[in-house]
Each structure stands twice: as structure tokens, then as C-alpha cells.
């Protein structure tokens, strides 16, 4: 489980870094950068939660919420 979370965090960091380089034009505002960060963190959190729920479901847990 810890390895899965680590992989998801690493992937999110790479995607975030790539998105920062792609948005490095002169018209990028702090608001745009903040929105990119928010979206990346939200997507990462959702991915982690989905994987956690899937693992609990496969393990046969009664409560599959994470």
C-alpha cells in the first residue's frame, strides 16, 4: 500500500512539473499556476482514494470507504 501511494505521489509530482513547463509562457498568471496546483493535488488525492477503495474491495472489507 505504501509503495502504491509513493508511486501515485511521484507521478503527480512529475505531471505537476511537466504542467509548469508547458505553462511557462509570458501570459501565465499566479492564478493560473495556483489553479494548476489545485487541480493536480485534487487529481492525485482522487487517484489515491480510488486505489485505496479498490484494494479494500479486493480484500473483502465491509467498509470500502477511505
Phi and psi in radians as a Rosetta constraint file:
Dihedral C 1 N 2 CA 2 C 2 CIRCULARHARMONIC -1.113 0.35
Dihedral N 2 CA 2 C 2 N 3 CIRCULARHARMONIC -0.657 0.35
Dihedral C 2 N 3 CA 3 C 3 CIRCULARHARMONIC -1.117 0.35
Dihedral N 3 CA 3 C 3 N 4 CIRCULARHARMONIC -0.695 0.35
Dihedral C 3 N 4 CA 4 C 4 CIRCULARHARMONIC -1.100 0.35
Dihedral N 4 CA 4 C 4 N 5 CIRCULARHARMONIC -0.792 0.35
Dihedral C 4 N 5 CA 5 C 5 CIRCULARHARMONIC -1.101 0.35
Dihedral N 5 CA 5 C 5 N 6 CIRCULARHARMONIC -0.725 0.35
Dihedral C 5 N 6 CA 6 C 6 CIRCULARHARMONIC -1.086 0.35
Dihedral N 6 CA 6 C 6 N 7 CIRCULARHARMONIC -0.742 0.35
Dihedral C 6 N 7 CA 7 C 7 CIRCULARHARMONIC -1.098 0.35
Dihedral N 7 CA 7 C 7 N 8 CIRCULARHARMONIC -0.775 0.35
Dihedral C 7 N 8 CA 8 C 8 CIRCULARHARMONIC -1.099 0.35
Dihedral N 8 CA 8 C 8 N 9 CIRCULARHARMONIC -0.728 0.35
Dihedral C 8 N 9 CA 9 C 9 CIRCULARHARMONIC -1.140 0.35
Dihedral N 9 CA 9 C 9 N 10 CIRCULARHARMONIC -0.725 0.35
Dihedral C 9 N 10 CA 10 C 10 CIRCULARHARMONIC -1.116 0.35
Dihedral N 10 CA 10 C 10 N 11 CIRCULARHARMONIC -0.772 0.35
Dihedral C 10 N 11 CA 11 C 11 CIRCULARHARMONIC -1.074 0.35
Dihedral N 11 CA 11 C 11 N 12 CIRCULARHARMONIC -0.745 0.35
Dihedral C 11 N 12 CA 12 C 12 CIRCULARHARMONIC -1.089 0.35
Dihedral N 12 CA 12 C 12 N 13 CIRCULARHARMONIC -0.711 0.35
Dihedral C 12 N 13 CA 13 C 13 CIRCULARHARMONIC -1.129 0.35
Dihedral N 13 CA 13 C 13 N 14 CIRCULARHARMONIC -0.711 0.35
Dihedral C 13 N 14 CA 14 C 14 CIRCULARHARMONIC -1.134 0.35
Dihedral N 14 CA 14 C 14 N 15 CIRCULARHARMONIC -0.783 0.35
Dihedral C 14 N 15 CA 15 C 15 CIRCULARHARMONIC -1.096 0.35
Dihedral N 15 CA 15 C 15 N 16 CIRCULARHARMONIC -0.694 0.35
Dihedral C 15 N 16 CA 16 C 16 CIRCULARHARMONIC -1.102 0.35
Dihedral N 16 CA 16 C 16 N 17 CIRCULARHARMONIC -0.803 0.35
Dihedral C 16 N 17 CA 17 C 17 CIRCULARHARMONIC -1.057 0.35
Dihedral N 17 CA 17 C 17 N 18 CIRCULARHARMONIC -0.745 0.35
Dihedral C 17 N 18 CA 18 C 18 CIRCULARHARMONIC -1.124 0.35
Dihedral N 18 CA 18 C 18 N 19 CIRCULARHARMONIC -0.696 0.35
Dihedral C 18 N 19 CA 19 C 19 CIRCULARHARMONIC -1.171 0.35
Dihedral N 19 CA 19 C 19 N 20 CIRCULARHARMONIC -0.551 0.35
Dihedral C 19 N 20 CA 20 C 20 CIRCULARHARMONIC -1.209 0.35
Dihedral N 20 CA 20 C 20 N 21 CIRCULARHARMONIC -0.666 0.35
Dihedral C 20 N 21 CA 21 C 21 CIRCULARHARMONIC -1.217 0.35
Dihedral N 21 CA 21 C 21 N 22 CIRCULARHARMONIC -0.634 0.35
Dihedral C 21 N 22 CA 22 C 22 CIRCULARHARMONIC -1.238 0.35
Dihedral N 22 CA 22 C 22 N 23 CIRCULARHARMONIC -0.477 0.35
Dihedral C 22 N 23 CA 23 C 23 CIRCULARHARMONIC -1.749 0.35
Dihedral N 23 CA 23 C 23 N 24 CIRCULARHARMONIC 0.424 0.35
Dihedral C 23 N 24 CA 24 C 24 CIRCULARHARMONIC -1.566 0.35
Dihedral N 24 CA 24 C 24 N 25 CIRCULARHARMONIC 0.448 0.35
Dihedral C 24 N 25 CA 25 C 25 CIRCULARHARMONIC -1.317 0.35
Dihedral N 25 CA 25 C 25 N 26 CIRCULARHARMONIC 3.015 0.35
Dihedral C 25 N 26 CA 26 C 26 CIRCULARHARMONIC -1.216 0.35
Dihedral N 26 CA 26 C 26 N 27 CIRCULARHARMONIC -0.310 0.35
Dihedral C 26 N 27 CA 27 C 27 CIRCULARHARMONIC -1.613 0.35
Dihedral N 27 CA 27 C 27 N 28 CIRCULARHARMONIC 0.087 0.35
Dihedral C 27 N 28 CA 28 C 28 CIRCULARHARMONIC -1.278 0.35
Dihedral N 28 CA 28 C 28 N 29 CIRCULARHARMONIC 2.249 0.35
Dihedral C 28 N 29 CA 29 C 29 CIRCULARHARMONIC -1.861 0.35
Dihedral N 29 CA 29 C 29 N 30 CIRCULARHARMONIC 2.898 0.35
Dihedral C 29 N 30 CA 30 C 30 CIRCULARHARMONIC -1.046 0.35
Dihedral N 30 CA 30 C 30 N 31 CIRCULARHARMONIC -0.605 0.35
Dihedral C 30 N 31 CA 31 C 31 CIRCULARHARMONIC -1.130 0.35
Dihedral N 31 CA 31 C 31 N 32 CIRCULARHARMONIC -0.717 0.35
Dihedral C 31 N 32 CA 32 C 32 CIRCULARHARMONIC -1.095 0.35
Dihedral N 32 CA 32 C 32 N 33 CIRCULARHARMONIC -0.758 0.35
Dihedral C 32 N 33 CA 33 C 33 CIRCULARHARMONIC -1.134 0.35
Dihedral N 33 CA 33 C 33 N 34 CIRCULARHARMONIC -0.746 0.35
Dihedral C 33 N 34 CA 34 C 34 CIRCULARHARMONIC -1.079 0.35
Dihedral N 34 CA 34 C 34 N 35 CIRCULARHARMONIC -0.708 0.35
Dihedral C 34 N 35 CA 35 C 35 CIRCULARHARMONIC -1.135 0.35
Dihedral N 35 CA 35 C 35 N 36 CIRCULARHARMONIC -0.692 0.35
Dihedral C 35 N 36 CA 36 C 36 CIRCULARHARMONIC -1.095 0.35
Dihedral N 36 CA 36 C 36 N 37 CIRCULARHARMONIC -0.760 0.35
Dihedral C 36 N 37 CA 37 C 37 CIRCULARHARMONIC -1.085 0.35
Dihedral N 37 CA 37 C 37 N 38 CIRCULARHARMONIC -0.832 0.35
Dihedral C 37 N 38 CA 38 C 38 CIRCULARHARMONIC -1.009 0.35
Dihedral N 38 CA 38 C 38 N 39 CIRCULARHARMONIC -0.807 0.35
Dihedral C 38 N 39 CA 39 C 39 CIRCULARHARMONIC -1.119 0.35
Dihedral N 39 CA 39 C 39 N 40 CIRCULARHARMONIC -0.714 0.35
Dihedral C 39 N 40 CA 40 C 40 CIRCULARHARMONIC -1.135 0.35
Dihedral N 40 CA 40 C 40 N 41 CIRCULARHARMONIC -0.785 0.35
Dihedral C 40 N 41 CA 41 C 41 CIRCULARHARMONIC -1.138 0.35
Dihedral N 41 CA 41 C 41 N 42 CIRCULARHARMONIC -0.738 0.35
Dihedral C 41 N 42 CA 42 C 42 CIRCULARHARMONIC -1.091 0.35
Dihedral N 42 CA 42 C 42 N 43 CIRCULARHARMONIC -0.806 0.35
Dihedral C 42 N 43 CA 43 C 43 CIRCULARHARMONIC -1.080 0.35
Dihedral N 43 CA 43 C 43 N 44 CIRCULARHARMONIC -0.701 0.35
Dihedral C 43 N 44 CA 44 C 44 CIRCULARHARMONIC -1.129 0.35
Dihedral N 44 CA 44 C 44 N 45 CIRCULARHARMONIC -0.779 0.35
Dihedral C 44 N 45 CA 45 C 45 CIRCULARHARMONIC -1.070 0.35
Dihedral N 45 CA 45 C 45 N 46 CIRCULARHARMONIC -0.731 0.35
Dihedral C 45 N 46 CA 46 C 46 CIRCULARHARMONIC -1.134 0.35
Dihedral N 46 CA 46 C 46 N 47 CIRCULARHARMONIC -0.685 0.35
Dihedral C 46 N 47 CA 47 C 47 CIRCULARHARMONIC -1.142 0.35
Dihedral N 47 CA 47 C 47 N 48 CIRCULARHARMONIC -0.737 0.35
Dihedral C 47 N 48 CA 48 C 48 CIRCULARHARMONIC -1.106 0.35
Dihedral N 48 CA 48 C 48 N 49 CIRCULARHARMONIC -0.782 0.35
Dihedral C 48 N 49 CA 49 C 49 CIRCULARHARMONIC -1.093 0.35
Dihedral N 49 CA 49 C 49 N 50 CIRCULARHARMONIC -0.740 0.35
Dihedral C 49 N 50 CA 50 C 50 CIRCULARHARMONIC -1.072 0.35
Dihedral N 50 CA 50 C 50 N 51 CIRCULARHARMONIC -0.764 0.35
Dihedral C 50 N 51 CA 51 C 51 CIRCULARHARMONIC -1.139 0.35
Dihedral N 51 CA 51 C 51 N 52 CIRCULARHARMONIC -0.706 0.35
Dihedral C 51 N 52 CA 52 C 52 CIRCULARHARMONIC -1.074 0.35
Dihedral N 52 CA 52 C 52 N 53 CIRCULARHARMONIC -0.818 0.35
Dihedral C 52 N 53 CA 53 C 53 CIRCULARHARMONIC -1.107 0.35
Dihedral N 53 CA 53 C 53 N 54 CIRCULARHARMONIC -0.675 0.35
Dihedral C 53 N 54 CA 54 C 54 CIRCULARHARMONIC -1.135 0.35
Dihedral N 54 CA 54 C 54 N 55 CIRCULARHARMONIC -0.744 0.35
Dihedral C 54 N 55 CA 55 C 55 CIRCULARHARMONIC -1.094 0.35
Dihedral N 55 CA 55 C 55 N 56 CIRCULARHARMONIC -0.763 0.35
Dihedral C 55 N 56 CA 56 C 56 CIRCULARHARMONIC -1.119 0.35
Dihedral N 56 CA 56 C 56 N 57 CIRCULARHARMONIC -0.694 0.35
Dihedral C 56 N 57 CA 57 C 57 CIRCULARHARMONIC -1.097 0.35
Dihedral N 57 CA 57 C 57 N 58 CIRCULARHARMONIC -0.783 0.35
Dihedral C 57 N 58 CA 58 C 58 CIRCULARHARMONIC -1.161 0.35
Dihedral N 58 CA 58 C 58 N 59 CIRCULARHARMONIC -0.495 0.35
Dihedral C 58 N 59 CA 59 C 59 CIRCULARHARMONIC -1.429 0.35
Dihedral N 59 CA 59 C 59 N 60 CIRCULARHARMONIC -0.168 0.35
Dihedral C 59 N 60 CA 60 C 60 CIRCULARHARMONIC 1.435 0.35
Dihedral N 60 CA 60 C 60 N 61 CIRCULARHARMONIC 0.404 0.35
Dihedral C 60 N 61 CA 61 C 61 CIRCULARHARMONIC -1.216 0.35
Dihedral N 61 CA 61 C 61 N 62 CIRCULARHARMONIC 2.516 0.35
Dihedral C 61 N 62 CA 62 C 62 CIRCULARHARMONIC -1.182 0.35
Dihedral N 62 CA 62 C 62 N 63 CIRCULARHARMONIC -0.773 0.35
Dihedral C 62 N 63 CA 63 C 63 CIRCULARHARMONIC -1.750 0.35
Dihedral N 63 CA 63 C 63 N 64 CIRCULARHARMONIC 1.910 0.35
Dihedral C 63 N 64 CA 64 C 64 CIRCULARHARMONIC -1.680 0.35
Dihedral N 64 CA 64 C 64 N 65 CIRCULARHARMONIC 0.092 0.35
Dihedral C 64 N 65 CA 65 C 65 CIRCULARHARMONIC -1.333 0.35
Dihedral N 65 CA 65 C 65 N 66 CIRCULARHARMONIC 2.502 0.35
